[in-house]
Amino acid sequence: MNKYLLAPSLLSCDFANLESEITMLNNSLADWLHLDIMDGVFVPNITFGQPIVKQIKKYSQKPLDVHLMIVEPDRYFDDFKQCGADILTVHYETCTHLNRSITKIKELGMKAGVVLNPHTSVDLLENIIEYCDMILIMSVNPGFGGQKFISNSLFKIAKLRDMIDRRSSKCLIEVDGGVSLDNYRQILDAGADVLVAGNAIFATDNSLQTIERFKTELI
């Protein structure tokens, strides 16, 4: 059994049968549930907000990994804490006062993470990484599921892994976008700790078995 964490993205699930999808995930080897919150402003799509997160929390037995793809995310930290977020990640590109944002998330009792878009350099994390519980590398341009993995992301992951290890930090590296059974070993080899997978899980004939393959096949 490999030690990395798997966080299926509910963006790709069947929302008409949300409770049954969550029940399936509860019975699976998945570690977290990944929730993409999009506002149609920062990214060209709108997904769901606090009421849906609250309902997901009602049924989920797994931690909720909430990814805010929204402008002015600080306005909603308290809301998502009350809705049940366990991990809250915000984009470097949306936070003017990033240290303040990370501090606030942690003061509310959630794990705090920073997200980097594909064009954003990991070098920009030098002065914030020691305060973060997790860094999320976007390996597609955020906004839609089902996109192709950007291969240059492997270099970013490796560079970030080196940065974290040199600081003896416990900060996790999460990767989101185009993750599949065809490339997840490369992503882990580059240094990732947490993989987000959407279509690679929910677009298969048997999501439960696909999750088991992700978690049990030899690396």
N, C-alpha and C positions, 0 to 999 in steps of 0.2 A: 504494500500500500504506500503510495507516495504521500508526501507531507504537505504539498501545496493546498491552498484553499480554492474551492470552486464556487462561484457566485452566479447562478443562472439569472439572466436578465428578463424580468417580467415584461419588458417592452415587446417581446416576441411571443408571449403566451396567448392563449385564447381567453380574452376578457369576458366573453359571454359565459365562460365556465371558470371564472376566477377562483372560486372556492375549491373546486376539484383540482385545479392546477396547483394551488398551494398545498392541498392535501398530498398530492403526488410528490411535491418537493419535500414535504415533511417526512415522507417515507423513503426518501432517496439519500444518497451519500453526499448531496450538496451541503455546503457549509453555511453559506449566506444566501439571502435573496437580494438581488441588485435592482434598485428602483431608479429609473431615469426620469427626472422631473424637468420638463422642457416648457419654455414660456412663449415660443414663437417669436421671440425678439433676439435673444442671444444666439439661438439656433433656429433654423427654418422649420420648426415643427412644434406642435403642442401635444403633450401627453396627458398627464393627470396631476392632481394636486393633493392637498392635505386630506380631504375626505376619503379618497381611495387608499392613501397610505394608512390611515386609521383603520380601515376595514381589513387591509392586508395584515396589519399587526394583530388584529382580532383572531385570525386563523393561523398565522405563521408560528411555527415552533423554532424557527431559525432567526438569527440576527438580521435586521434590516440595514442594508448598505445603501444609503440614499445619496444619489449623485445629483446635485443641483446645477442644471444647465440653464441658469436664469440670471437676469441682471439684478443688481441690488440684493444679493442673496442674504445679506445680514438681516434684512427686514423679517426674515422667515425662520430664523434659527429656533426661536422659542416655539413656533407652531409645529415644526417638524419634530422637535423633542417631545412635545405633548402628544403627537400622533404616533410616536413609538420608534423613531429613528435611533439606531444604535451606533451607526457610523455615518458621519455627514461629511461629504466632500464638496469643495467649492473650487471654481476655476480660478487659476492665477490671473486670467485675462479679465475677470469681472470684479476683482477685489483691490480697491485702491489702497486700503490699509490691511494687508494680508495678515500680518502678525496679530493685529487686533481681532480679526475674524477668527483665526485659529484659536486664540485665547478664549474667546467667547464661547465657541463650540465646546471646548473642553470644560469650561466652567459650568456649562449646562449638563455635564455628565456624559457627553457623547465622545467617541473617538473622532479625531479631526484629520481630514486629508485635503491635499491640494491636487487639482487636476491640471494637466498640461495638454493643450491642443497639439496636433502634429507639428505645427510650425514653431512652437515655443521651446526654447532651449532649456535643458535641465540645469545649465549653468546658473540660471536665474534663481535656483533654489538654495544657493550657498548660504544665504542669511536667514532661511526659514526652516530648513530641513530638520534641524535639531528639535523644533517644536511640534513637528508633525508625527502622527501615528501611521500615516500612509500617504504615498504619492501614487496617483492614478495617471498612467500614460495612455492617452487616447491614441489608438493605432488605426483609427479612421477619423475623418472629419465629423464631429458630433452633429447629431440631428436626426439620423435615420438608422434603422437596423438593416442588416443584410449586406453591408458594404465589404469590399475587399481589404484585407489586412495590408497596411502600408509597410513594406519590408524595411525601410529605414528605421522603423520603430525598434528593431532589434539592437541597433547601435545605441539608441537613446537609453534603452533598458540596461544594457551593459555598462554604459557610462554612469548611470544613476546607481547601479549596483556597486560600482567601485567607490563612488562618492559616499554611499551609506556605510560600506564596510570600513573605509578609511577613518570614519568618525566613530566606529564601533556603535552605531545606532541600531535600534530595534525597529526602525521605520520599515513598513512593508511596501513592496512594489506591486501595484495592481495594474492589470492591462485589460483594456476594453476596446473591442472593435475587430471584427473579422477573425476572432479566435475560433479554431476548429480542431477536429481530431487530426487533421493533416499538418497543422503547424504548432500545436500547443507544446510539443516537446522542445522545439527550437526556442520558443518564448521562455519556457522554464530554464533552459540551458543558458539563456542570456542573463537570467537573474531574477525573474518574476517570482512572486510569492502567492499572488492571488490572480485567478483568471476569471474574467466575466465572459459568459457565452450565452448568446440569445438564439439566433436561428439555428446554430449548430446543435442545439438541444431540442427546441420546440418545433422545428420544421421536420424532425425525424418521425418515423413511424412509432417509435417507442422511446419517449423521452427518458423514462426511468432507466432503461438499459443503456442509453447514450451517456447519461450521467455516470453510471457504473463504469463504462469504458473509460471515460475521462479520469476517473478516480483510481482505477485498479490496473489498467494496462501498464506494463513496465516502461519506465522512462529510458 
